[in-house]
Amino acid sequence: MRIGIEIECWLVDTDGHLRPADEVIAACEGVDSEMVTPLLEVKTPPCDSLSELAAVLGDRLGRVREEARVRDKRLVPLGTPLSDERLPRRTSSRIDVQRAVLGDDFGHAGYCAGTHLHFEQTSVADQLRVLTALDPAFALVNTAPYYRRRRVTACARPHAYRRLCYRSFPEYGQLWRYPESAAEWRGRVERRFDAFVEAAAERGIDPETVESEFSPCDAVWAPVCLRDDLGTVEWRTPDAASPLELCRLAADATRIVETAVEDGTRIGDGGDDGALSLPPFERLRGHVDAAIERGLAAPRVERHLSRMGFESEEYRPFGAEIDGRRRLDADGARRLRRRAADRLERDIERLRETTAPRAELSRG
């Protein structure tokens, strides 16, 4: 199963202040801009193995880091920028449509940075189901309890993205129920796209404009997306996080997805068909809420992830290392960004030294 990864990172100066990323983006292959100017996205092509993914990711991040370094800038892998400073937005017709539909809530998206894993489509329904069940795994690589200076939850990015940005349009950015089949999921996607076009029309944007900027495949931003345009199932659950943690997560998630593809999936306990058992959706939703609120400190989250095949003790999420102050001042935000940048730079060197991610994921 081929796999690719996309990681969004903030660009800061050597003091930790957020800075525009345009020059670095223009100088690098496989790097895209995002909604706000201090954010960029580093992408790999589809890779045939986890070792190739780690090698390509390390190389691309290393090149971006060097382009940033010659400009006295650094890359910061955090789910939120921590502070509440104004982030300059980019302008485009696509962004205009999203802002028209979502209103002021769309502004929250600019304060969120995530990681997207793309799995080659094989047994699509099973992949959709198992990646839905793996959603609470964002707690394993959580980076930030702070959103716009306030300590809001253990895992701030999914809180801001799902509960704030998409609170009025939950089916576009929150977790979907398990599908009965791939065809059923595709039907949902088509209906959501039609509703998106209608919502835009109600706000004065003609359907031709929407359809020129969006397709059914890229007009949904839920944690699990079926990307028929790319031939992948996209898992958008994790924070932007340290590269080694993300390689560990990719290795574990790939193993679990491959098991689901090989053995099939079923919802609920019982049965002797050998299929991978997934929790009923209502129970899963409780696990997700607990993961947002408490992260790995929630016993039900740790039990669920263990049952699915993760060993949570192998992970050291950056967010769990941050103290419990209720508010974060500007100096504190900059210090944490510098710490996250240090961690990324160490990880890049370790990734460049190995082509076997599982061996390098030990804590030595």
N, C-alpha and C positions, 0 to 999 in steps of 0.2 A: 504494500500500500504506500503510494507516494505521499509525501507530506511537505507542506511549506509553512512558513511562519512570517508574520508581520508584527513588528514591535514599534509602538509609538514612544518617542522620547522628547523630553523638553530640552531646549538649548538654553544654557546659562553662561554668564561670564565667570571669570575665576573667583569672583566674590559670591556667586550664587544668584545674581539677579537674572531674571528671564530676559532673553534677547531674541530678536528675529532670526529665523533659521534659513532665510532665502538663499544666502550665499553658499551655505553648506549644502543645501538641497541641490542647487544648480551644479555644484562641483562633483556630485556623486551619482553613480549608477545605482538603480534600485532603491531610490529614496524619493518619497512623495511628500508634498505639502499636506497640511491638515487645516481644519477650520480656523485656527488661530495661528498667528505668525510665529510664536516660540515653539511650535510643535511640529515634528517631522515623523515620518514613518519609514523604517528600514524593512525591506522586503527581501525574501529569498525566492528563487524559483522553486518549483516542485523538486523534491529530492527523493532519491531511491532508497535511502536508508537514514537512520538517525545519526550515524557517524558523519554522513555527508551533510546532513542538516546542520550539525554542530560546526563542522569545518567551514561551510559557506557562511553561516551566521557570524562566526568569529571573524572571518575575513571581511565581510561587508561592514560589520560594526567597527572593525579596526580601521578601515578606510575612512568611514565617516568620522570616527574619533580624530584621525589625523587631520582631516580637513577642518574640523572644529578647533583643534589644538593650534594650528598655524594662525588662526584668527582669535586666539586667546579665549576660546569657548570650550564648553564641556557638555557631554550628554548626560541626562538625568532620567533614569527609568523609574518614574513614580506614577501611581494611578491618578493623583491630583497634584497640582502645583503647590498645594498646602495653603497658600496665601489667598487673599481676596483682592489682589491688585487687578486692575482692568487689563484684559488681554485683547490686543488688537485683532479684529476679525478680518479674514479675507473676504473678498466679494466675488460672487459668481452667481449665475442664474440658478444653479443647483441649490446653493445655500439660500438664495432668496425664496425658493419654493419651500424648502424645509422650514424656514423661519415663518413664512406665511401660514403654513399648516399648524405648526406647533406653538406659534406665538412666542411670548417671552420665555416660556419654559425651554425653548431650544437653546438659549444661552448657556444652560448647564452643560451641554455637550462639549463646549469649548474648554471646560475645566476637567475633563476626563481623558485619560490616556490608557489604552488597553493593548492587549496582545490578541492576535487572531491566528488560530491554527487551522490550516486547510488540509482536510483528509480526502484523498482520492475516492471518488464514489465507487463503491463495490456493491454491498448490500445496503441500499440507501435507507430503507425503513429501519433496519437494525441500527445503523449508524446514527440516525436522527434520535432514536429512542435512547441509546446508551449515552450519547453526548448530552442529551437533556438530563438524564439521571446524574451525570458527572458535574452538573452546574455548581454545586456547593464547593467544588475544588478551587474556586477563586480564593478561598481562605488559605490555601497552601502557599500562595505567592502574594498574599495581600501586602500592600506597601504603605497604606496611608489610612489612619483613623481621622485625619483632618480634612475638612472641606471648607475652603474660604475662611481659614483661621480657626474654625470651631471644631472641637472633637465631636463628631456627629454619631458615629458608630465605630465598631472595630474595623469594618471594611467600607471606607467612604466612597470609593468610586462606584461600585454597584448601587449603593444608596442614591448617589446623585444622579447617575445615569438612568436607572430604572424608575425610581420613586419620584424624582423631581422632573427630569427632562421629559419622560414619557408618561407622566401620571394621567394626563388627559387622553392619551392615545396608547394604552398599555399594550395592545396587540402589535405595535410597531417596535417596541423596545424591551418588552418583558418576556419571561419564559413562556413558551407555548406548551400545550399539553402533548403527550405522546401521540404520534400518528398511528392509525390502523395500517396505513400503507403509504408508500411514497406518492402514489397518485392522490391520496387524500391531502397530504401536505402540500403538494403542488396546487391543488384546488384552493387551499387556504391562502397560498401566496397570491394567486390570481385575484381572489376576492379582496385581499388587503390592498393590492395595487389599484383595483377599481375604486375602492373606497378612498384611497389616497388621492386619486385623480379628482374624484367628486369633492373631497374636502378642499382641495386647492381651487377648484372652480367656484366653490362657495365664497372663497376669499379673493376672487377676481383674477385668477390665473387660468388661462385657457388650457384645455387638455393637450393641445399640440406642444405647448411649452413644457409641460410636465413630461410628456412622452419623449421629448427630445433630450431630456436630462436624466430620466430614470427608466428602468425596465422593471418588470416584476421581481427579478432576481436581486436588484440592489435598492429596492424601496422598502426594505424591512431591515431593522437593526436589532433584532432580538438576539439573545445569547447563542442561539443555534440557528443557522441559516442554510438553506439549500441553494447552492450557487451552480445552477445548471449552465450558466454562462462560462463558468470556469471548470466545470466537471468535478466540483468538490462539495463536501459538506464542511461548512465553516463554523468553528467553535470560537465564539467571541467572549468567552467567560473571563479569562484572566486579566489582571492588571498588567500594565507595563511594569516589568520587574527585571531583576538581575538576569543576565543571559544564562548563567548556569542553572538557576532555579527554573527558568523556562525550559531549558533542555531536559532537565529532570522531569518536569511536568509533561513535556511532549513525549518522552520515552514511556512514562507510565500510562498516559492517556492512549497512546498508540497501542500498547500491549492490551489494554482493556477493550479498545474498539476492535482490535483483531480477534479477540476472544468472542465478542458479540457477533461479529461477522461469521466466524467459524461455527459457533454453537447456536446462534439465534438468541432472541431475547423474549422474555415474557414479563408481564406486569403482575407483581404480587408473588407471594411464597407458594410453595406446593408444586406438585407435578414432578415427574421423574424423566422429563424429556432431555435433560442436560442443558437446557437453555439458561442463559444468564438472567438471573432474577433481578428485576428493577422494582423499586418501591412504588406503590400507588401514587398518582400525581399529587393528591392533596397532602400526603405525608411528605413527599419530596418538597413541596412548596414550604412546608414548615421547616425542613432542613435548610432551605435557601434563606428564609427569614432569619433563622438562628445564626447562619454563617455571616450574614450581613451585620447582625447586631453584636455577635460575640466572637466571630472567627473560629479558630481551632479551640478556643476555650470552652465552646459549647459541647458538652458530651455527645449530644445526638449527632452533631456534625462529624466529630471524630469517628464515632461508630459507623456512620453511613459511609464515610470515605474508606475506612478500613474494610468494610463489607464489600465495597466496590473494587478493592484491590490496591488502594494507596497505602503507603506506610508514612503516616504524617510525621513521625519522628525524624524522617530523613530531610524534612523541609525546615528552613529557618526564615520565615517571612519577615521582611524588613519592618513591616508595620507593627509586628509584635515586639520589636526592640525599642519602639518610641515610647517615651514616658506618658503618663496619664493626665497631663495638664489639660484643662478644659479649653483653654485658648492658646493660640500660638502667635507670637509676635513676629514681625518681619525678619528680625535677626535669627530667630529660631528656625523659621522656614528656610532661610538661606543656608544655615548650618546643616540642616537635614538634606537639602539638595546636594551640598558638597559631599556629604557622607554617601549618598546614593551614587553620585558620580564616581567616587573612589571605588565603590563596590563594582560598578560596571567595568571600570578600567582593569581591575584585578581579574574579573571574569573573562574579559577579552583575551588577556594574556594566557590564561589557562585553556581557553577554547582553542587558541592558536597552537598550543603545545600538544594537542591530542586530537585524534579522529575517532575516539571511542567514548561517547558521552557517558555511558553508564559507569565506566571505570573512573572517569573524572568527577563523577558526582559524589564521591565520598568526601567526608568532611576533613580529611587529613590535616 
